[in-house]
Structures are given as structure tokens and as C-alpha cells.
Amino acid sequence: MMEYDLARPLSPASLALPDEPITRLDRRGNWLYLAGPSGLFRRLLPPAALAHR
């Protein structure tokens, strides 16, 4: 399994998410799964957000 670090912080606005706390986060490949008070969201990480390590 390969691991990646975020090359830059991701904000709710950059992922088109509501401005609310994220209570759970899971990453599968290039997909982020985020949960908050208003529901579950799946977002594709932009290639520029990943730094191979």
C-alpha cells in the first residue's frame, strides 16, 4: 500500500462541503469520505493535493 501526505491543507470550501465540523474522515485511494452533521460526502482528491512519499 502506498501512503500520501497532503501537499496543502484542504478546506471545506475547496471540497465544496458545508461549513461545519467533519466528524469522520476516511481515505480510499484518491477518494475522501467525510461525514458531518448534514450527511456523508465523497470527494475525489485533486492530484495537486497529493505528495507521494
Buried (B, 14 or more C-beta within 10 A) or exposed (E): EEEBEEEEEBEBEEBEBEEEEBEEEEEEEEEBEBEBEEEEBEBEBEEEBBEEE
